[in-house]
Amino acid sequence: MILISILSLLLVGLIVGAVARVLLPGPDPLGIGMTILLGLAGSFIGFFLGFFILGRPGGFILSVLSSMLLIYLIRRSRL
């Protein structure tokens, strides 16, 4: 049961991170592991932003937007 939860969490992170990277093209030398972490961090941020701003947990779109913001910040920090 725990293994299924971990695998589904990794899959959600991969999907959110991949969608964010596709929607915000550019030079990103991130591997699949970093894409998963990016998606998980974006989902975490999107959840709490939605909860505090909208009064309900953020969904997929807010997670992707948060991941896109993280990609932008990563790019700006490398310059």
BAFI-3210 file (N, C-alpha, C; in Angstrom, 3 decimals, decimal comma, padded with zeros to 6 digits):
// residues 79
n [1|2|3|4|5|6|7|8|9|10|11|12|13|14|15|16|17|18|19|20|21|22|23|24|25|26|27|28|29|30|31|32|33|34|35|36|37|38|39|40|41|42|43|44|45|46|47|48|49|50|51|52|53|54|55|56|57|58|59|60|61|62|63|64|65|66|67|68|69|70|71|72|73|74|75|76|77|78|79]
n.u [000,823|001,922|003,957|002,538|001,429|003,738|004,734|002,620|002,758|005,275|004,681|002,729|004,297|006,137|004,442|003,329|005,694|006,763|004,772|004,911|007,515|007,230|005,389|006,849|009,227|012,765|016,296|016,899|018,760|017,803|017,400|015,385|014,887|015,145|013,050|010,866|011,125|010,770|008,119|006,822|007,438|006,186|003,528|003,148|003,483|001,433|-000,814|-000,906|-000,996|-003,437|-005,099|-004,782|-005,383|-007,681|-009,261|-009,598|-007,977|-005,391|-005,481|-004,610|-003,902|-003,006|-000,852|000,824|001,290|002,672|004,928|005,975|006,680|008,728|010,581|011,218|012,413|014,617|016,026|016,636|018,291|020,575|021,810]
n.v [-001,194|001,251|001,420|001,740|004,255|005,843|005,431|006,524|009,167|009,881|009,597|011,591|013,837|013,642|013,991|016,578|018,126|017,592|018,628|021,319|021,926|021,571|023,560|025,821|026,395|026,081|026,338|023,804|021,912|019,646|016,506|013,466|012,925|015,433|016,695|015,349|016,109|018,855|018,931|017,843|019,770|021,981|021,103|020,962|023,678|024,800|023,568|024,707|027,471|027,610|026,802|028,851|031,193|030,697|029,262|026,593|023,489|023,719|022,759|020,751|022,615|024,875|023,680|023,127|025,749|026,742|025,119|026,025|028,589|027,943|026,829|029,107|030,677|029,053|029,225|031,982|032,149|030,861|032,512]
n.w [000,000|000,803|-001,054|-003,438|-002,988|-002,905|-005,494|-007,005|-006,174|-007,196|-009,912|-010,302|-009,733|-011,844|-014,082|-013,639|-013,528|-016,088|-017,801|-017,079|-017,927|-020,668|-021,307|-020,737|-022,535|-023,106|-022,310|-020,299|-018,368|-016,876|-015,369|-015,272|-012,597|-011,347|-012,648|-011,588|-008,883|-009,202|-010,119|-007,868|-005,915|-007,071|-006,980|-004,228|-003,482|-005,056|-003,909|-001,306|-001,902|-003,254|-001,166|000,756|-000,693|-002,315|-000,614|-000,832|-001,641|-004,092|-007,558|-010,430|-012,443|-011,005|-009,753|-011,947|-012,823|-010,611|-010,737|-013,133|-012,356|-010,563|-012,365|-013,840|-011,801|-011,220|-013,624|-013,624|-011,423|-012,236|-014,020]
ca.u [000,000|002,807|004,679|001,628|001,338|004,996|004,793|001,658|003,305|006,321|004,038|002,126|005,405|006,669|003,483|003,260|006,972|006,905|003,851|005,467|008,689|006,766|004,735|007,845|010,407|014,029|017,429|016,807|019,517|017,296|017,109|014,055|014,767|014,883|011,708|009,935|011,199|010,167|006,674|006,361|007,519|005,114|002,250|003,107|003,246|000,095|-001,804|-001,022|-001,463|-004,875|-005,778|-004,779|-005,971|-009,022|-010,012|-009,660|-006,682|-005,154|-005,556|-003,561|-003,469|-002,211|000,401|001,650|001,720|003,700|006,135|006,523|007,341|009,983|011,499|011,663|013,336|015,853|016,746|017,150|019,373|021,758|022,432]
ca.v [000,000|002,408|001,458|002,309|005,684|006,469|005,414|007,485|010,491|010,100|009,754|012,933|014,782|013,565|014,571|018,030|018,692|017,496|019,595|022,656|022,109|021,694|024,861|026,872|025,836|026,781|025,474|023,228|020,664|018,882|015,107|013,022|013,056|016,840|016,996|014,827|016,999|020,121|018,722|017,669|021,073|022,808|020,617|021,368|025,123|025,032|023,141|025,684|028,743|027,468|026,713|030,144|032,243|030,331|028,603|025,155|023,053|023,960|021,574|020,448|023,828|025,668|022,950|023,357|027,150|026,862|024,487|026,947|029,653|027,385|026,740|030,487|031,066|028,288|029,827|033,286|031,987|030,327|033,552]
ca.w [000,000|000,853|-002,320|-004,434|-002,704|-003,314|-006,955|-007,543|-005,892|-008,193|-011,217|-010,328|-009,836|-013,199|-015,017|-013,416|-013,932|-017,540|-018,421|-016,838|-018,789|-022,051|-021,465|-020,578|-023,196|-022,947|-021,949|-018,959|-018,272|-015,741|-015,648|-014,886|-011,146|-011,034|-013,150|-010,582|-007,714|-009,602|-010,123|-006,490|-005,250|-007,636|-006,444|-002,829|-003,459|-005,610|-002,923|-000,233|-002,457|-003,463|000,120|001,433|-001,521|-002,772|000,439|-001,107|-002,180|-005,511|-008,394|-011,390|-013,145|-010,071|-009,556|-013,131|-012,795|-009,574|-011,266|-014,128|-011,601|-010,063|-013,501|-014,110|-010,751|-011,401|-014,746|-013,224|-010,444|-012,925|-014,852]
c.u [000,866|003,560|003,817|001,496|002,590|005,095|003,806|002,114|004,405|005,738|003,394|003,210|005,990|005,734|003,431|004,550|007,162|005,995|004,382|006,666|008,295|006,145|005,691|009,156|011,640|015,115|017,353|017,573|019,102|017,005|015,709|013,836|014,455|013,512|010,658|009,934|010,571|008,645|006,109|006,381|006,425|003,744|002,073|002,787|001,844|-001,012|-002,004|-001,439|-002,969|-005,641|-005,876|-005,446|-007,421|-009,880|-010,207|-008,331|-006,578|-005,164|-004,374|-003,022|-002,609|-000,879|001,354|002,156|002,801|005,014|006,791|007,236|008,680|011,018|012,071|012,686|014,666|016,680|017,362|018,310|020,666|022,452|023,409]
c.v [001,256|002,548|002,066|003,807|006,418|006,522|006,402|008,918|010,838|010,318|011,130|013,992|014,812|014,239|016,085|018,700|018,680|018,491|021,012|022,915|022,239|023,075|026,034|026,381|026,702|025,819|025,016|021,921|019,837|017,455|014,742|013,144|014,483|017,277|016,527|015,731|018,354|020,023|018,560|018,996|022,006|022,391|021,039|022,854|025,442|024,653|024,216|027,061|028,708|027,459|028,076|031,250|031,926|029,685|027,123|024,739|023,329|022,663|021,452|021,721|024,696|024,992|023,175|024,797|027,383|026,238|025,368|028,113|029,168|027,249|028,117|030,940|030,321|028,869|031,158|033,172|031,489|031,378|034,380]
c.w [000,000|-000,463|-003,417|-004,220|-003,152|-004,834|-007,573|-007,297|-006,900|-009,582|-011,348|-010,463|-011,232|-014,193|-014,869|-013,876|-015,441|-018,259|-018,252|-017,739|-020,249|-022,282|-021,341|-021,193|-022,974|-022,538|-020,497|-018,919|-017,055|-016,180|-015,173|-013,380|-010,729|-011,542|-012,154|-009,350|-008,000|-009,585|-008,725|-005,729|-005,767|-007,128|-004,994|-002,707|-003,962|-004,649|-001,867|-000,720|-002,683|-002,157|000,796|000,628|-001,865|-001,693|000,214|-001,715|-003,680|-006,298|-009,338|-012,050|-012,239|-009,764|-010,725|-013,157|-011,745|-010,030|-012,323|-013,447|-011,049|-011,182|-013,816|-013,073|-010,840|-012,531|-014,359|-012,243|-011,087|-013,760|-014,098]
res [m|i|l|i|s|i|l|s|l|l|l|v|g|l|i|v|g|a|v|a|r|v|l|l|p|g|p|d|p|l|g|i|g|m|t|i|l|l|g|l|a|g|s|f|i|g|f|f|l|g|f|f|i|l|g|r|p|g|g|f|i|l|s|v|l|s|s|m|l|l|i|y|l|i|r|r|s|r|l]
***
